[in-house]
Amino acid sequence: MAKFISKYNNYQVLVKPTYMEVKNGIPILNRGEKIVFENGEYVTEDKKTIDFLRKHKANGIDFIEVKLEERGKQAVVKPEVK
């Protein structure tokens, strides 16, 4: 599991853009994909998404990954330093 936090409450990262495609003369809208931070946080277990966010150019600027280390019943949040 990985947790990412942003300084912006509703930050969004575009994974795939929305685009229009024409098949047999009929326009088809292909919806894109985006990652939405809710209240400045995004938590996922998807390895592909985690790798994407770790390699993203805004990592360390608009959002960071935090490591969770459990000590007893209390979780300590440690930001990853690059």
N, CA, C and O atoms as a GROMACS GRO file, in nm:
protein
  328
    1MET      N    1   0.084  -0.118   0.000
    1MET     CA    2   0.000   0.000   0.000
    1MET      C    3   0.089   0.124   0.000
    1MET      O    4   0.190   0.130   0.069
    2ALA      N    5   0.050   0.221  -0.077
    2ALA     CA    6   0.124   0.347  -0.084
    2ALA      C    7   0.027   0.462  -0.062
    2ALA      O    8  -0.088   0.458  -0.103
    3LYS      N    9   0.078   0.565   0.004
    3LYS     CA   10  -0.003   0.684   0.032
    3LYS      C   11   0.072   0.804  -0.022
    3LYS      O   12   0.192   0.822   0.003
    4PHE      N   13  -0.001   0.887  -0.096
    4PHE     CA   14   0.053   1.009  -0.151
    4PHE      C   15  -0.029   1.125  -0.097
    4PHE      O   16  -0.151   1.116  -0.084
    5ILE      N   17   0.040   1.235  -0.064
    5ILE     CA   18  -0.031   1.354  -0.017
    5ILE      C   19   0.007   1.472  -0.105
    5ILE      O   20   0.118   1.480  -0.159
    6SER      N   21  -0.088   1.565  -0.116
    6SER     CA   22  -0.067   1.684  -0.197
    6SER      C   23  -0.099   1.807  -0.114
    6SER      O   24  -0.178   1.801  -0.019
    7LYS      N   25  -0.036   1.918  -0.149
    7LYS     CA   26  -0.066   2.043  -0.081
    7LYS      C   27  -0.197   2.103  -0.131
    7LYS      O   28  -0.247   2.200  -0.074
    8TYR      N   29  -0.252   2.045  -0.237
    8TYR     CA   30  -0.380   2.089  -0.292
    8TYR      C   31  -0.488   1.987  -0.257
    8TYR      O   32  -0.466   1.867  -0.270
    9ASN      N   33  -0.605   2.035  -0.212
    9ASN     CA   34  -0.710   1.945  -0.166
    9ASN      C   35  -0.763   1.851  -0.273
    9ASN      O   36  -0.779   1.732  -0.247
   10ASN      N   37  -0.790   1.901  -0.391
   10ASN     CA   38  -0.850   1.820  -0.497
   10ASN      C   39  -0.756   1.806  -0.616
   10ASN      O   40  -0.796   1.826  -0.731
   11TYR      N   41  -0.632   1.772  -0.588
   11TYR     CA   42  -0.530   1.760  -0.692
   11TYR      C   43  -0.563   1.643  -0.784
   11TYR      O   44  -0.612   1.539  -0.738
   12GLN      N   45  -0.536   1.658  -0.913
   12GLN     CA   46  -0.562   1.552  -1.011
   12GLN      C   47  -0.439   1.531  -1.098
   12GLN      O   48  -0.373   1.627  -1.139
   13VAL      N   49  -0.410   1.404  -1.128
   13VAL     CA   50  -0.300   1.369  -1.216
   13VAL      C   51  -0.360   1.297  -1.336
   13VAL      O   52  -0.432   1.198  -1.320
   14LEU      N   53  -0.330   1.346  -1.454
   14LEU     CA   54  -0.382   1.287  -1.577
   14LEU      C   55  -0.298   1.165  -1.615
   14LEU      O   56  -0.177   1.175  -1.633
   15VAL      N   57  -0.364   1.050  -1.628
   15VAL     CA   58  -0.297   0.927  -1.668
   15VAL      C   59  -0.310   0.910  -1.820
   15VAL      O   60  -0.210   0.890  -1.889
   16LYS      N   61  -0.433   0.917  -1.870
   16LYS     CA   62  -0.460   0.909  -2.015
   16LYS      C   63  -0.558   1.020  -2.050
   16LYS      O   64  -0.660   1.035  -1.982
   17PRO      N   65  -0.531   1.098  -2.155
   17PRO     CA   66  -0.623   1.206  -2.191
   17PRO      C   67  -0.750   1.153  -2.260
   17PRO      O   68  -0.751   1.044  -2.316
   18THR      N   69  -0.856   1.233  -2.253
   18THR     CA   70  -0.979   1.204  -2.326
   18THR      C   71  -0.958   1.248  -2.472
   18THR      O   72  -0.902   1.354  -2.498
   19TYR      N   73  -1.003   1.165  -2.565
   19TYR     CA   74  -0.986   1.202  -2.706
   19TYR      C   75  -1.105   1.153  -2.788
   19TYR      O   76  -1.177   1.061  -2.749
   20MET      N   77  -1.124   1.217  -2.902
   20MET     CA   78  -1.231   1.184  -2.994
   20MET      C   79  -1.175   1.098  -3.106
   20MET      O   80  -1.071   1.130  -3.164
   21GLU      N   81  -1.244   0.988  -3.136
   21GLU     CA   82  -1.202   0.897  -3.242
   21GLU      C   83  -1.320   0.878  -3.337
   21GLU      O   84  -1.435   0.870  -3.293
   22VAL      N   85  -1.293   0.872  -3.464
   22VAL     CA   86  -1.400   0.852  -3.562
   22VAL      C   87  -1.388   0.712  -3.620
   22VAL      O   88  -1.287   0.675  -3.680
   23LYS      N   89  -1.496   0.633  -3.602
   23LYS     CA   90  -1.503   0.497  -3.656
   23LYS      C   91  -1.624   0.488  -3.748
   23LYS      O   92  -1.737   0.512  -3.705
   24ASN      N   93  -1.600   0.453  -3.873
   24ASN     CA   94  -1.706   0.442  -3.972
   24ASN      C   95  -1.790   0.569  -3.980
   24ASN      O   96  -1.912   0.562  -3.998
   25GLY      N   97  -1.725   0.684  -3.968
   25GLY     CA   98  -1.794   0.811  -3.978
   25GLY      C   99  -1.869   0.853  -3.852
   25GLY      O  100  -1.936   0.956  -3.851
   26ILE      N  101  -1.857   0.775  -3.746
   26ILE     CA  102  -1.926   0.806  -3.621
   26ILE      C  103  -1.823   0.849  -3.517
   26ILE      O  104  -1.731   0.773  -3.485
   27PRO      N  105  -1.837   0.972  -3.462
   27PRO     CA  106  -1.743   1.016  -3.359
   27PRO      C  107  -1.768   0.943  -3.226
   27PRO      O  108  -1.881   0.935  -3.178
   28ILE      N  109  -1.661   0.893  -3.170
   28ILE     CA  110  -1.669   0.822  -3.042
   28ILE      C  111  -1.577   0.891  -2.944
   28ILE      O  112  -1.460   0.915  -2.973
   29LEU      N  113  -1.631   0.923  -2.827
   29LEU     CA  114  -1.552   0.987  -2.723
   29LEU      C  115  -1.491   0.879  -2.634
   29LEU      O  116  -1.562   0.803  -2.569
   30ASN      N  117  -1.359   0.874  -2.631
   30ASN     CA  118  -1.287   0.781  -2.544
   30ASN      C  119  -1.246   0.854  -2.418
   30ASN      O  120  -1.162   0.944  -2.420
   31ARG      N  121  -1.307   0.815  -2.308
   31ARG     CA  122  -1.281   0.881  -2.180
   31ARG      C  123  -1.139   0.851  -2.134
   31ARG      O  124  -1.091   0.739  -2.146
   32GLY      N  125  -1.076   0.951  -2.081
   32GLY     CA  126  -0.941   0.936  -2.028
   32GLY      C  127  -0.944   0.880  -1.887
   32GLY      O  128  -1.048   0.835  -1.839
   33GLU      N  129  -0.830   0.882  -1.824
   33GLU     CA  130  -0.817   0.830  -1.688
   33GLU      C  131  -0.737   0.931  -1.606
   33GLU      O  132  -0.637   0.985  -1.653
   34LYS      N  133  -0.782   0.956  -1.484
   34LYS     CA  134  -0.710   1.048  -1.397
   34LYS      C  135  -0.712   0.995  -1.254
   34LYS      O  136  -0.800   0.918  -1.215
   35ILE      N  137  -0.613   1.038  -1.179
   35ILE     CA  138  -0.602   1.004  -1.038
   35ILE      C  139  -0.644   1.128  -0.960
   35ILE      O  140  -0.589   1.236  -0.981
   36VAL      N  141  -0.740   1.112  -0.870
   36VAL     CA  142  -0.794   1.225  -0.795
   36VAL      C  143  -0.756   1.211  -0.648
   36VAL      O  144  -0.785   1.110  -0.584
   37PHE      N  145  -0.690   1.312  -0.596
   37PHE     CA  146  -0.656   1.318  -0.454
   37PHE      C  147  -0.777   1.376  -0.380
   37PHE      O  148  -0.822   1.485  -0.413
   38GLU      N  149  -0.829   1.304  -0.283
   38GLU     CA  150  -0.942   1.352  -0.205
   38GLU      C  151  -0.891   1.408  -0.073
   38GLU      O  152  -0.824   1.339   0.004
   39ASN      N  153  -0.922   1.534  -0.049
   39ASN     CA  154  -0.873   1.606   0.070
   39ASN      C  155  -0.721   1.600   0.078
   39ASN      O  156  -0.664   1.591   0.187
   40GLY      N  157  -0.656   1.604  -0.036
   40GLY     CA  158  -0.509   1.607  -0.041
   40GLY      C  159  -0.443   1.473  -0.023
   40GLY      O  160  -0.321   1.468  -0.007
   41GLU      N  161  -0.519   1.362  -0.025
   41GLU     CA  162  -0.462   1.229  -0.005
   41GLU      C  163  -0.506   1.132  -0.114
   41GLU      O  164  -0.618   1.140  -0.164
   42TYR      N  165  -0.416   1.041  -0.149
   42TYR     CA  166  -0.449   0.934  -0.242
   42TYR      C  167  -0.380   0.807  -0.192
   42TYR      O  168  -0.258   0.804  -0.176
   43VAL      N  169  -0.459   0.702  -0.168
   43VAL     CA  170  -0.406   0.575  -0.119
   43VAL      C  171  -0.442   0.468  -0.220
   43VAL      O  172  -0.556   0.461  -0.267
   44THR      N  173  -0.345   0.383  -0.255
   44THR     CA  174  -0.368   0.277  -0.351
   44THR      C  175  -0.280   0.156  -0.322
   44THR      O  176  -0.176   0.167  -0.256
   45GLU      N  177  -0.323   0.041  -0.373
   45GLU     CA  178  -0.242  -0.080  -0.366
   45GLU      C  179  -0.202  -0.128  -0.506
   45GLU      O  180  -0.130  -0.226  -0.521
   46ASP      N  181  -0.249  -0.057  -0.609
   46ASP     CA  182  -0.221  -0.093  -0.748
   46ASP      C  183  -0.075  -0.058  -0.781
   46ASP      O  184  -0.036   0.058  -0.779
   47LYS      N  185   0.004  -0.160  -0.812
   47LYS     CA  186   0.148  -0.140  -0.838
   47LYS      C  187   0.173  -0.053  -0.960
   47LYS      O  188   0.268   0.025  -0.961
   48LYS      N  189   0.090  -0.066  -1.062
   48LYS     CA  190   0.106   0.014  -1.184
   48LYS      C  191   0.084   0.163  -1.154
   48LYS      O  192   0.158   0.248  -1.203
   49THR      N  193  -0.017   0.193  -1.074
   49THR     CA  194  -0.046   0.332  -1.035
   49THR      C  195   0.064   0.387  -0.946
   49THR      O  196   0.104   0.503  -0.960
   50ILE      N  197   0.112   0.305  -0.853
   50ILE     CA  198   0.220   0.348  -0.763
   50ILE      C  199   0.345   0.383  -0.843
   50ILE      O  200   0.407   0.487  -0.820
   51ASP      N  201   0.384   0.297  -0.938
   51ASP     CA  202   0.501   0.324  -1.022
   51ASP      C  203   0.481   0.450  -1.105
   51ASP      O  204   0.574   0.530  -1.121
   52PHE      N  205   0.359   0.468  -1.159
   52PHE     CA  206   0.329   0.587  -1.238
   52PHE      C  207   0.348   0.714  -1.156
   52PHE      O  208   0.411   0.809  -1.201
   53LEU      N  209   0.293   0.715  -1.033
   53LEU     CA  210   0.304   0.833  -0.948
   53LEU      C  211   0.447   0.857  -0.901
   53LEU      O  212   0.490   0.972  -0.890
   54ARG      N  213   0.521   0.751  -0.874
   54ARG     CA  214   0.662   0.767  -0.831
   54ARG      C  215   0.747   0.827  -0.941
   54ARG      O  216   0.842   0.900  -0.912
   55LYS      N  217   0.716   0.798  -1.067
   55LYS     CA  218   0.794   0.848  -1.181
   55LYS      C  219   0.740   0.980  -1.236
   55LYS      O  220   0.803   1.040  -1.323
   56HIS      N  221   0.625   1.025  -1.187
   56HIS     CA  222   0.561   1.145  -1.240
   56HIS      C  223   0.646   1.270  -1.212
   56HIS      O  224   0.709   1.280  -1.107
   57LYS      N  225   0.646   1.363  -1.306
   57LYS     CA  226   0.731   1.483  -1.294
   57LYS      C  227   0.686   1.576  -1.181
   57LYS      O  228   0.766   1.658  -1.135
   58ALA      N  229   0.562   1.565  -1.135
   58ALA     CA  230   0.514   1.650  -1.025
   58ALA      C  231   0.540   1.588  -0.888
   58ALA      O  232   0.513   1.651  -0.786
   59ASN      N  233   0.594   1.465  -0.885
   59ASN     CA  234   0.628   1.401  -0.758
   59ASN      C  235   0.740   1.479  -0.691
   59ASN      O  236   0.845   1.503  -0.751
   60GLY      N  237   0.717   1.518  -0.568
   60GLY     CA  238   0.814   1.598  -0.496
   60GLY      C  239   0.788   1.748  -0.508
   60GLY      O  240   0.849   1.827  -0.437
   61ILE      N  241   0.697   1.786  -0.597
   61ILE     CA  242   0.663   1.927  -0.616
   61ILE      C  243   0.520   1.952  -0.569
   61ILE      O  244   0.496   2.027  -0.475
   62ASP      N  245   0.424   1.889  -0.638
   62ASP     CA  246   0.283   1.906  -0.603
   62ASP      C  247   0.231   1.797  -0.510
   62ASP      O  248   0.132   1.818  -0.440
   63PHE      N  249   0.297   1.683  -0.508
   63PHE     CA  250   0.260   1.575  -0.417
   63PHE      C  251   0.383   1.495  -0.380
   63PHE      O  252   0.483   1.497  -0.452
   64ILE      N  253   0.376   1.424  -0.268
   64ILE     CA  254   0.485   1.339  -0.224
   64ILE      C  255   0.430   1.206  -0.175
   64ILE      O  256   0.313   1.195  -0.139
   65GLU      N  257   0.514   1.106  -0.175
   65GLU     CA  258   0.477   0.977  -0.118
   65GLU      C  259   0.521   0.975   0.028
   65GLU      O  260   0.630   1.020   0.062
   66VAL      N  261   0.435   0.923   0.113
   66VAL     CA  262   0.469   0.912   0.255
   66VAL      C  263   0.478   0.766   0.292
   66VAL      O  264   0.401   0.683   0.244
   67LYS      N  265   0.572   0.736   0.378
   67LYS     CA  266   0.591   0.600   0.426
   67LYS      C  267   0.525   0.587   0.562
   67LYS      O  268   0.541   0.674   0.648
   68LEU      N  269   0.451   0.481   0.581
   68LEU     CA  270   0.385   0.458   0.709
   68LEU      C  271   0.461   0.351   0.786
   68LEU      O  272   0.480   0.239   0.738
   69GLU      N  273   0.504   0.386   0.903
   69GLU     CA  274   0.569   0.290   0.991
   69GLU      C  275   0.487   0.281   1.118
   69GLU      O  276   0.470   0.380   1.189
   70GLU      N  277   0.438   0.162   1.146
   70GLU     CA  278   0.357   0.147   1.265
   70GLU      C  279   0.446   0.116   1.385
   70GLU      O  280   0.530   0.027   1.382
   71ARG      N  281   0.425   0.191   1.488
   71ARG     CA  282   0.496   0.170   1.615
   71ARG      C  283   0.389   0.160   1.722
   71ARG      O  284   0.334   0.262   1.765
   72GLY      N  285   0.362   0.040   1.765
   72GLY     CA  286   0.253   0.021   1.860
   72GLY      C  287   0.121   0.046   1.791
   72GLY      O  288   0.094  -0.013   1.686
   73LYS      N  289   0.040   0.133   1.846
   73LYS     CA  290  -0.090   0.165   1.788
   73LYS      C  291  -0.086   0.295   1.708
   73LYS      O  292  -0.185   0.333   1.646
   74GLN      N  293   0.028   0.362   1.710
   74GLN     CA  294   0.039   0.492   1.647
   74GLN      C  295   0.117   0.480   1.516
   74GLN      O  296   0.223   0.417   1.513
   75ALA      N  297   0.066   0.540   1.410
   75ALA     CA  298   0.136   0.542   1.281
   75ALA      C  299   0.215   0.671   1.269
   75ALA      O  300   0.163   0.779   1.296
   76VAL      N  301   0.341   0.659   1.230
   76VAL     CA  302   0.426   0.775   1.212
   76VAL      C  303   0.443   0.799   1.063
   76VAL      O  304   0.483   0.708   0.990
   77VAL      N  305   0.413   0.917   1.017
   77VAL     CA  306   0.421   0.951   0.874
   77VAL      C  307   0.558   1.013   0.848
   77VAL      O  308   0.594   1.114   0.908
   78LYS      N  309   0.634   0.950   0.756
   78LYS     CA  310   0.765   1.000   0.719
   78LYS      C  311   0.767   1.029   0.571
   78LYS      O  312   0.755   0.936   0.491
   79PRO      N  313   0.783   1.155   0.530
   79PRO     CA  314   0.790   1.186   0.386
   79PRO      C  315   0.920   1.131   0.326
   79PRO      O  316   1.026   1.131   0.389
   80GLU      N  317   0.907   1.085   0.203
   80GLU     CA  318   1.025   1.035   0.132
   80GLU      C  319   1.106   1.152   0.082
   80GLU      O  320   1.051   1.244   0.020
   81VAL      N  321   1.234   1.151   0.108
   81VAL     CA  322   1.322   1.261   0.068
   81VAL      C  323   1.396   1.221  -0.058
   81VAL      O  324   1.452   1.112  -0.066
   82LYS      N  325   1.396   1.311  -0.157
   82LYS     CA  326   1.466   1.282  -0.283
   82LYS      C  327   1.591   1.365  -0.294
   82LYS      O  328   1.664   1.355  -0.392
   0.00000   0.00000   0.00000
